[in-house]
Amino acid sequence: MPGATSNNSQSQPTGNSGGKAATAGIKFQSQVAALFASGLISEHQMDQRLRLGTARAKVVRLETEAPTDDIMVQTDAGGHLFIQAKTSVSLSDDLGSPLGNVALQFVKQWLVSRRGAGSRGWDQPLERAKDCLILATRAGGSNTVTRDLAAALSSFSTAESAPLPQNQQSALSRFRGLLETAWLSVEGSQPDAAEVDDLLKLVVVWQFDFEGGDRIAAEAILRDAVESKTTAPAAFAVLCHI
């Protein structure tokens, strides 16, 4: 998995609740990265939920220098997926909340990419046809985020004409407000509404279940790349460890 990094000092359990939470977060981040790496190794197209056509992963990196730094996936279509992994996240208007942290990172990513000259590969204006800002969260989290906000963002991105259900519209409005607050914090000025729209169209909320469907999917993808199909579960475990 090209570019993958690890931090051994962070991965050691500390024996307290904060240490357990950090360890769980690192494990989840590794699993998400391993899923994309599985697709890279097997040369599978990206999940259709990302709406990236026939794009395939070309490089997977962790703990990057980009503002959205957990995971970066470079595609063979010249685009990038910037992924922030959160084991648990709830809808919030507070910039200091886990979702507020995600909003800050997405806004910074948008601004740095917009102003970049491409010297670092990923620092170029983001386009919905080839780029994504992904909030990856673990199964069992807040339905308001994983169901309502996820569905609202998907509809908004595809410019569906039907009005959103009230719960989805409320979730989208609150997240939009959080992005605007993050923008004001970073830039010191209010964003243009059209720019926030363009940013919102890049955002995907993706719920992962590595105790069930997503682990099964990763192992199925890896069966195309290993000599013995029965070793696919072990191969995925090795990718997670790396």
C-alpha positions as CSV (number, residue, x, y, z in Angstrom):
1,M,0.0,0.0,0.0
2,P,2.1,2.9,-1.3
3,G,2.6,5.8,1.0
4,A,1.1,4.2,4.1
5,T,2.5,5.3,7.4
6,S,2.0,4.3,11.0
7,N,2.7,5.9,14.4
8,N,3.7,3.3,16.9
9,S,3.6,5.6,19.8
10,Q,-0.1,6.4,19.1
11,S,-1.1,2.8,18.6
12,Q,-0.2,1.6,22.1
13,P,-3.2,1.2,24.4
14,T,-2.9,3.4,27.5
15,G,-5.3,1.6,29.7
16,N,-7.7,4.5,30.2
17,S,-10.9,5.5,28.3
18,G,-9.1,8.1,26.3
19,G,-6.5,5.5,25.3
20,K,-9.1,3.0,24.3
21,A,-11.0,5.6,22.2
22,A,-7.7,6.6,20.5
23,T,-6.9,2.9,19.8
24,A,-10.4,2.3,18.4
25,G,-10.0,5.4,16.2
26,I,-6.7,4.2,14.8
27,K,-8.1,0.7,14.2
28,F,-11.1,2.2,12.3
29,Q,-8.9,4.5,10.2
30,S,-6.7,1.5,9.3
31,Q,-9.7,-0.6,8.3
32,V,-11.0,2.2,6.0
33,A,-7.6,2.6,4.4
34,A,-7.3,-1.1,4.0
35,L,-10.7,-1.3,2.2
36,F,-9.4,1.3,-0.4
37,A,-6.1,-0.5,-0.6
38,S,-7.9,-3.8,-1.3
39,G,-9.5,-2.1,-4.3
40,L,-6.2,-0.7,-5.4
41,I,-4.5,-4.1,-5.3
42,S,-7.4,-5.8,-7.1
43,E,-7.8,-2.9,-9.6
44,H,-11.5,-2.6,-8.8
45,Q,-13.5,0.5,-9.7
46,M,-14.4,2.9,-6.8
47,D,-17.7,2.2,-5.0
48,Q,-20.5,3.6,-7.1
49,R,-21.8,5.6,-4.1
50,L,-18.9,8.0,-4.7
51,R,-20.2,8.7,-8.2
52,L,-16.7,8.7,-9.7
53,G,-17.4,6.6,-12.8
54,T,-14.7,4.1,-13.7
55,A,-12.0,5.7,-11.4
56,R,-9.7,3.3,-9.5
57,A,-7.4,3.9,-6.6
58,K,-3.8,4.5,-7.6
59,V,-2.2,5.5,-4.3
60,V,-3.4,5.2,-0.7
61,R,-1.8,7.4,2.0
62,L,-2.4,7.9,5.7
63,E,-1.5,10.8,8.1
64,T,-0.8,13.1,5.2
65,E,0.2,16.7,5.0
66,A,-3.1,17.8,3.5
67,P,-5.6,19.6,5.8
68,T,-8.0,16.6,5.7
69,D,-5.2,14.3,6.8
70,D,-6.4,10.9,7.9
71,I,-6.5,9.2,4.6
72,M,-5.9,10.3,1.0
73,V,-6.7,8.2,-2.0
74,Q,-5.3,9.3,-5.4
75,T,-7.3,7.9,-8.4
76,D,-6.2,7.0,-11.9
77,A,-8.6,9.7,-13.1
78,G,-6.5,12.5,-11.6
79,G,-8.7,13.0,-8.6
80,H,-8.3,12.7,-4.9
81,L,-10.4,11.4,-2.0
82,F,-9.8,13.2,1.2
83,I,-11.1,11.1,4.1
84,Q,-11.6,12.0,7.7
85,A,-12.4,8.9,9.9
86,K,-14.5,9.2,13.0
87,T,-15.7,6.2,15.0
88,S,-18.6,8.3,16.3
89,V,-20.0,11.6,15.3
90,S,-23.3,13.5,16.0
91,L,-24.9,16.4,14.3
92,S,-23.8,19.6,16.1
93,D,-23.6,23.3,15.6
94,D,-20.4,23.5,17.8
95,L,-17.1,24.0,15.9
96,G,-15.4,22.2,18.8
97,S,-17.4,19.0,18.3
98,P,-16.2,16.0,16.2
99,L,-18.4,17.2,13.3
100,G,-17.1,20.7,13.8
101,N,-13.6,19.4,13.4
102,V,-14.6,17.6,10.2
103,A,-16.1,20.9,8.9
104,L,-12.9,22.8,9.7
105,Q,-10.8,20.2,7.9
106,F,-13.1,20.2,4.8
107,V,-13.1,24.0,4.6
108,K,-9.3,24.2,4.9
109,Q,-9.0,21.5,2.3
110,W,-11.3,23.3,-0.1
111,L,-9.3,26.6,0.4
112,V,-5.8,25.1,0.2
113,S,-6.8,23.1,-2.9
114,R,-8.4,26.1,-4.6
115,R,-5.3,28.2,-4.1
116,G,-2.8,25.5,-4.9
117,A,-0.7,25.2,-8.0
118,G,-0.6,21.4,-8.1
119,S,3.0,21.3,-6.8
120,R,2.0,18.7,-4.2
121,G,-0.2,16.7,-6.5
122,W,-3.4,17.1,-4.5
123,D,-3.3,21.0,-4.1
124,Q,-5.5,21.9,-7.1
125,P,-9.1,23.1,-7.3
126,L,-11.5,20.3,-6.4
127,E,-14.1,19.1,-8.9
128,R,-17.1,17.0,-8.1
129,A,-16.5,14.8,-11.2
130,K,-13.3,13.4,-9.8
131,D,-12.8,14.5,-6.1
132,C,-14.5,13.8,-2.8
133,L,-14.4,14.9,0.8
134,I,-15.5,11.9,2.8
135,L,-16.6,11.6,6.4
136,A,-16.1,8.0,7.2
137,T,-17.9,6.9,10.3
138,R,-18.4,3.5,12.1
139,A,-21.7,1.7,11.9
140,G,-24.0,2.3,14.9
141,G,-23.5,6.1,15.0
142,S,-26.0,8.9,14.9
143,N,-28.8,8.3,12.4
144,T,-29.1,12.0,12.0
145,V,-25.6,12.0,10.4
146,T,-25.4,8.6,8.8
147,R,-28.9,8.5,7.4
148,D,-30.4,12.0,7.2
149,L,-27.3,14.1,6.4
150,A,-25.8,11.4,4.2
151,A,-29.0,11.2,2.1
152,A,-29.4,15.0,2.0
153,L,-25.8,15.4,0.7
154,S,-26.3,12.7,-1.9
155,S,-29.5,14.4,-3.2
156,F,-27.9,17.9,-3.1
157,S,-24.9,16.6,-5.0
158,T,-27.0,15.1,-7.8
159,A,-29.2,18.2,-8.0
160,E,-32.4,16.2,-7.5
161,S,-35.4,18.4,-8.0
162,A,-37.7,16.9,-5.4
163,P,-37.8,18.8,-2.1
164,L,-35.9,17.1,0.7
165,P,-37.8,15.5,3.6
166,Q,-37.9,17.8,6.6
167,N,-35.4,15.7,8.6
168,Q,-32.9,15.7,5.8
169,Q,-33.3,19.4,5.1
170,S,-32.7,20.2,8.7
171,A,-29.6,18.1,8.8
172,L,-28.2,19.7,5.7
173,S,-29.0,23.2,6.9
174,R,-27.2,22.6,10.2
175,F,-24.2,21.1,8.5
176,R,-24.1,24.0,6.0
177,G,-24.2,26.4,9.0
178,L,-21.3,24.6,10.5
179,L,-19.3,24.9,7.3
180,E,-20.0,28.6,7.2
181,T,-18.9,29.0,10.8
182,A,-15.7,27.1,10.0
183,W,-15.1,29.3,7.0
184,L,-15.5,32.4,9.1
185,S,-13.1,31.0,11.7
186,V,-10.5,30.2,9.0
187,E,-10.9,33.2,6.7
188,G,-12.3,35.9,9.0
189,S,-15.1,36.6,6.5
190,Q,-18.3,35.0,5.5
191,P,-18.2,32.6,2.5
192,D,-20.0,33.2,-0.8
193,A,-23.2,31.0,-0.9
194,A,-22.2,29.5,-4.3
195,E,-18.9,28.4,-2.9
196,V,-20.4,26.7,0.0
197,D,-22.8,24.9,-2.4
198,D,-19.8,23.7,-4.5
199,L,-18.1,22.5,-1.3
200,L,-21.2,20.7,-0.1
201,K,-21.5,18.8,-3.4
202,L,-18.1,17.2,-2.7
203,V,-19.0,15.9,0.7
204,V,-20.0,12.2,1.2
205,V,-21.0,10.6,4.6
206,W,-20.1,7.0,4.4
207,Q,-20.9,4.5,7.2
208,F,-18.6,1.5,7.4
209,D,-19.4,-1.8,9.1
210,F,-16.2,-3.8,9.5
211,E,-18.0,-6.4,11.7
212,G,-20.2,-7.2,8.7
213,G,-20.8,-6.0,5.2
214,D,-17.7,-3.9,4.5
215,R,-15.3,-6.5,5.8
216,I,-17.0,-9.1,3.6
217,A,-16.8,-6.7,0.7
218,A,-13.1,-6.1,1.2
219,E,-12.4,-9.8,1.4
220,A,-14.4,-10.4,-1.7
221,I,-12.4,-7.8,-3.6
222,L,-9.1,-9.3,-2.4
223,R,-10.0,-12.8,-3.7
224,D,-9.2,-11.4,-7.2
225,A,-5.7,-10.6,-6.1
226,V,-4.5,-13.5,-3.9
227,E,-3.3,-16.9,-5.1
228,S,-5.7,-18.8,-2.8
229,K,-9.1,-17.3,-2.3
230,T,-9.3,-18.7,1.2
231,T,-6.5,-16.4,2.3
232,A,-8.5,-13.2,1.5
233,P,-9.5,-12.7,5.2
234,A,-5.9,-12.9,6.3
235,A,-4.8,-10.6,3.5
236,F,-7.3,-7.9,4.7
237,A,-6.0,-8.3,8.3
238,V,-2.4,-7.8,7.1
239,L,-3.5,-4.6,5.2
240,C,-5.1,-3.3,8.3
241,H,-2.0,-4.0,10.3
242,I,0.2,-2.2,7.7
